[in-house]
């Protein structure tokens, strides 16, 4: 009688767990690479950001600028803050301004400039509030350079940078009222408060696009500037100036004279009637420098910003327009600040 062959038990499939383990290891490897890359970027932006961007270096210097104005000025010098964006950076010649008011009006001034790129009142509001008002180091004169719609109520173009560099997170009421409208914005804002890499992620994007698209950044800067001017000229836009009113009120609490200067740009722009009402109802002054004799469109080297010759012409005109007003405001002696 033939013997029955023993049954062979099927072997367990050992290949599936092995593949699963490999996939898990690969996923963890990717996560580790992402984490290491993020930490490296965080370290660079947090501790060496100035090597990547002049604007980052400027943002990091806000505290120093505030202290310089308060502590380095002599008792007889009028502490004057130029606040604006890259239009102010290129347009104001501080040395020339100081020289003109000294020679023509016998007035000594101490000036500093705070001019982060691509910003407007939405950003300047928090810069003043954090580094001058709350710090107890207000200037005596604040000259705010603007064009088009810079002073209108609108969210900041850079909520991420507001979170990290401007101390805006300490003012939730105004953030909720003017800037943070959606849950996504609120979550992103909180992340940017603690992460320099998150706050500057748009710069990384631009650097990549700079390598792919020739003259990408210059083209986008010009396009953004022209879009702002076109928007400001649109008659359909509903405009308001609630934040400007509060900005001036904060300055008035510290006896700061606010001077709003309409700066020259190639595309002419009109004043909103609502802006004129704000000026007439507050202590702020409005100086019209939209048209300056001697300035030509050829002096705006990229179609928006003034070259050195234009800067000297504009600075001279501004000093002559406000020199007498500055002369009537005696300098106050400040105590030493912490």
C-alpha positions in Angstrom: 0.0 0.0 0.0 1.6 3.2 -1.1 2.5 5.7 1.6 0.8 9.1 1.5 3.2 12.0 1.0 3.1 14.4 3.9 1.3 17.6 3.2 3.5 20.7 2.7 2.2 23.7 4.6 2.3 26.9 2.5 5.1 29.3 3.5 4.1 32.7 4.8 4.5 35.5 2.5 7.6 37.2 4.0 8.0 39.7 1.0 5.1 41.9 2.0 6.4 42.9 5.5 9.8 43.5 4.0 8.4 45.9 1.3 6.3 47.6 3.9 9.3 48.2 6.1 11.2 49.6 3.2 8.4 52.0 2.4 8.2 53.1 6.0 12.0 53.6 6.1 11.8 55.6 2.9 9.1 57.8 4.2 11.0 58.5 7.4 14.0 59.3 5.4 12.2 61.8 3.4 10.8 63.4 6.5 14.3 63.5 8.0 15.6 65.3 4.9 12.8 67.8 5.0 13.3 68.5 8.7 17.1 68.9 8.3 16.6 71.2 5.3 14.0 73.3 7.2 16.2 73.6 10.3 19.1 74.7 8.1 17.0 77.3 6.4 15.7 78.4 9.8 19.3 78.9 11.1 20.3 80.8 8.0 17.3 83.2 8.0 17.4 83.6 11.8 21.2 84.2 12.3 22.6 85.1 8.8 19.6 86.5 7.0 21.5 89.7 6.1 23.7 87.7 3.6 20.6 86.7 1.7 18.8 90.0 1.4 19.4 93.7 2.2 15.8 93.9 3.2 16.2 91.2 5.8 19.2 93.1 7.2 17.1 96.2 7.3 14.2 94.5 9.0 16.6 93.1 11.6 17.9 96.6 12.3 14.5 98.1 13.3 15.4 98.0 17.0 18.8 99.6 16.3 17.2 102.4 14.2 14.8 103.2 17.0 17.5 103.3 19.6 19.8 105.4 17.4 17.2 108.1 16.9 16.4 108.2 20.6 19.9 107.9 22.1 22.4 109.3 19.5 20.7 112.6 18.9 22.0 115.7 20.6 19.6 117.7 22.9 19.3 120.4 20.3 18.6 118.1 17.4 15.1 117.5 16.1 14.5 113.8 16.0 13.1 113.0 12.6 12.0 109.6 11.3 11.5 109.0 7.6 9.1 106.1 7.3 8.1 104.5 4.0 9.2 101.8 1.6 11.8 101.6 -1.2 10.5 104.9 -2.6 11.8 106.5 0.5 15.0 104.4 0.5 15.9 105.6 -3.0 14.3 109.0 -2.8 15.6 110.5 0.5 19.2 111.7 0.7 19.5 112.1 4.5 22.8 113.9 4.4 21.6 116.5 1.9 18.3 117.0 3.8 20.2 117.6 7.1 22.6 120.1 5.3 19.8 122.1 3.7 17.7 122.6 6.8 20.9 123.5 8.7 22.1 126.0 6.1 18.8 127.6 5.1 16.8 127.3 8.3 19.5 127.2 11.0 18.0 123.9 12.2 19.9 120.8 13.4 18.1 117.5 12.9 18.9 113.9 13.6 17.4 111.7 10.9 16.9 107.9 10.4 15.1 106.0 7.7 12.9 103.0 8.1 11.9 101.7 4.7 11.2 98.0 4.3 10.5 96.9 0.7 7.0 96.6 -0.8 5.2 97.9 2.2 2.5 100.4 3.0 0.6 101.9 6.0 -0.5 98.4 7.0 3.2 97.6 7.8 4.3 101.1 8.9 1.5 101.2 11.5 3.0 98.2 13.4 6.6 99.4 12.9 5.9 102.7 14.6 3.7 101.1 17.3 6.3 98.4 18.2 9.6 100.2 17.8 8.8 103.7 18.8 5.5 104.1 20.7 5.6 100.9 22.9 9.4 101.1 23.2 9.0 104.7 24.6 11.2 106.2 22.0 8.9 108.3 19.8 10.4 110.8 17.3 9.4 114.4 17.3 8.7 114.4 13.6 7.6 111.5 11.4 7.8 112.0 7.6 5.7 109.4 5.9 6.4 109.0 2.2 3.6 107.5 0.1 2.1 107.3 -3.3 -1.2 106.1 -4.7 -3.0 103.9 -2.3 -0.3 103.3 0.3 -2.4 105.0 3.1 -5.7 103.3 2.4 -7.2 100.6 4.6 -5.9 97.3 3.2 -4.2 94.1 4.6 -0.4 93.9 4.5 1.2 92.3 1.5 3.4 90.5 3.9 1.5 89.1 6.9 4.3 86.6 7.4 6.9 89.4 7.9 4.5 91.3 10.1 4.4 88.3 12.4 8.2 87.8 12.7 9.8 91.3 12.3 7.2 93.8 13.4 5.9 92.6 16.7 2.4 92.7 15.2 1.3 89.7 17.2 1.2 91.8 20.3 -1.8 93.8 18.8 -4.5 91.2 18.2 -7.3 93.8 18.0 -5.9 95.6 15.0 -4.8 92.4 13.4 -8.3 91.0 13.6 -9.8 94.2 12.4 -7.6 94.9 9.4 -5.4 92.0 8.5 -6.3 88.5 9.5 -9.6 87.6 8.0 -9.4 83.8 7.5 -8.5 80.8 9.6 -5.7 79.9 7.2 -4.2 83.4 7.7 -4.4 83.2 11.4 -2.7 79.8 11.6 0.0 80.9 9.1 0.6 84.1 11.2 1.2 82.2 14.4 3.7 79.9 12.6 5.5 82.9 11.2 5.8 84.5 14.6 8.2 81.7 15.7 9.9 80.8 12.4 12.1 83.0 10.3 12.1 80.5 7.5 8.3 80.5 7.3 8.3 84.3 7.4 10.6 84.5 4.4 9.3 81.6 2.3 8.3 84.0 -0.5 12.0 85.0 -0.8 13.0 81.4 -1.4 10.3 81.2 -4.1 11.6 84.4 -5.8 15.2 83.1 -5.7 14.1 79.9 -7.5 12.2 81.9 -10.1 15.1 84.3 -10.5 17.1 81.3 -11.7 14.4 80.1 -14.1 13.0 83.4 -15.5 15.4 86.1 -16.6 14.8 89.5 -14.7 11.9 88.0 -12.9 12.2 90.1 -9.8 12.7 93.4 -11.6 9.7 92.7 -13.7 7.5 91.7 -10.8 8.5 94.8 -8.8 7.6 97.1 -11.7 4.3 95.2 -12.3 3.3 95.4 -8.6 4.0 99.1 -8.6 2.0 99.8 -11.7 -0.9 97.7 -10.4 -1.0 99.7 -7.2 -1.1 102.9 -9.1 -3.8 101.6 -11.4 -5.9 100.4 -8.4 -5.6 103.7 -6.7 -6.8 105.5 -9.9 -9.9 103.3 -10.2 -13.1 105.2 -9.4 -14.9 102.0 -8.4 -12.7 101.2 -5.4 -14.4 101.9 -2.0 -11.7 103.5 0.1 -11.4 104.2 3.8 -8.7 105.5 6.1 -9.5 104.1 9.6 -6.1 102.8 10.2 -4.5 106.1 9.1 -6.7 107.9 11.6 -5.5 105.5 14.4 -1.9 105.8 13.2 -2.1 109.6 13.5 -3.9 109.4 16.8 -1.1 107.2 18.3 1.5 109.7 17.1 -0.5 112.6 18.6 -0.5 110.9 22.0 3.3 111.3 22.0 3.3 114.8 20.5 4.7 113.5 17.3 4.2 115.7 14.2 3.1 113.5 11.3 4.0 114.8 7.8 2.4 112.9 5.0 4.5 113.4 1.8 3.0 112.5 -1.6 6.0 111.3 -3.5 6.7 111.7 -7.2 6.4 108.7 -9.5 6.1 108.5 -13.3 2.4 107.8 -13.2 0.5 110.8 -11.7 -2.1 110.0 -9.1 -5.0 112.0 -7.4 -5.7 112.5 -3.7 -8.8 110.7 -2.4 -11.4 113.1 -0.8 -11.4 110.8 2.2 -7.7 111.3 2.6 -8.1 115.1 2.6 -10.8 114.8 5.2 -8.4 112.8 7.5 -5.8 115.5 7.1 -8.2 118.3 7.8 -9.5 116.6 10.9 -6.1 115.8 12.5 -2.8 117.5 13.2 -1.1 115.7 10.3 0.2 117.8 7.4 0.0 116.8 3.8 2.9 117.9 1.5 2.3 117.6 -2.2 5.5 116.6 -4.0 3.8 114.7 -6.8 5.2 117.2 -9.4 8.7 118.5 -8.7 10.3 120.9 -11.3 13.3 119.3 -12.9 12.2 115.7 -12.4 11.7 113.7 -15.6 10.6 110.1 -16.2 14.1 109.2 -17.4 15.3 109.8 -13.8 13.3 106.8 -12.5 15.8 104.0 -13.3 13.3 101.1 -13.2 10.1 103.0 -14.0 9.4 103.6 -10.3 12.4 104.5 -8.1 14.5 107.6 -8.3 18.1 107.7 -9.4 20.7 109.7 -7.5 20.0 112.9 -9.5 16.3 112.6 -8.9 16.9 111.9 -5.2 18.8 115.1 -4.8 16.2 117.2 -6.6 13.3 115.6 -4.6 15.2 115.9 -1.2 16.0 119.5 -1.9 12.3 120.3 -2.8 11.0 118.5 0.3 13.5 120.3 2.7 12.4 123.6 1.2 8.7 122.8 1.6 8.8 121.8 5.2 11.9 123.6 6.5 9.9 126.5 8.1 7.5 124.1 9.8 10.3 122.1 11.2 12.0 125.3 12.5 8.9 126.1 14.5 9.1 122.8 16.4 11.8 123.0 19.1 13.7 119.9 20.0 12.8 118.2 23.3 15.4 116.6 25.5 14.7 112.9 26.1 15.8 110.8 29.1 18.2 107.9 28.5 16.2 104.9 27.2 16.7 101.3 28.3 
